């Protein structure tokens, strides 16, 4: 089944935009006020694509390794 997050996200942003309008703000005004109050964070996402049959095999091998040998740390965070 396909992901349906976009549908609920659109409904939520419409509700926020309506609330902002009731407050005399644009959606951009509201967003900027949130940035000023709480700051903002920029995230970088790197997608690695594995295509075809060999790609599926590579992904399966990576997942099997994670299941059998889970990482014990991520950055400076250790898990025991």
Secondary structure, DSSP 8 states (H G I E B T S, - for coil): ----HHHHHHHHHHHHHHHHHHTT--HHHHHHHHHHHH-------------HHHHHHHHHHHHHHHHHS--SEETTEE--
